[in-house]
Amino acid sequence: MTLKRCFAPVVDARTRILILGSLPGEASLAHGQYYAHKQNRFWLLVGNVIERDLVGMDYPARLDNLLEHRIGLWDVVAQARRIGSLDSNIRNHATNDLIALVETLPSLLAIAFNGGTAAKIGVKALGETANRYQLVRLPSSSPAHASVPYAEKLVAWRELHRYLD
């Protein structure tokens, strides 16, 4: 089983919402980009939240738009062994130091988890620090969770907008 590693966080001092995924999937790792799988709805969902066509932008512009709208991005798993891209296949994971990161974000109001695995691992890693923030559990943007209709996911994801005003 191959050891997979996450990417660096995308944050700055203005970050109000930190969206945490689990661990990049195969397509993302191959491209060196968050949410690179063509059927992952992350960029479409966040684009709808901030009213920008993120899907139509190149990757650096997507990240710039996230930061411009005070949204940060990272993963809860620093590294793990996993065959394929499914969260259920994550083994022997090491957690990112989420506490150290959030302590560098003076404007942070909310931590959102993209999917159940991210929430389970992330809440545990944050410990008591989680009590200082609004925690938002989002339906996964992954194509593996296509059973939840996009419109239903979008309703949940639009809740993030309240932390951006």
Buried (B, 14 or more C-beta within 10 A) or exposed (E): EEEBEBBEBBBBEBBBBBBBBBBBBBBBBEEEBBBBBEEBBBBBBBBBBBEBEBEEBEBEEBBEBBBEBBBBBBBBBBBBEBEEBBBEEBEEBEBBEBEEBBEEBEEBBBBBBBBBBBBBBBBEBBEEBBEEBBBBBBBBBBBBBEEEEBEEBBEBBEBBBEBBE
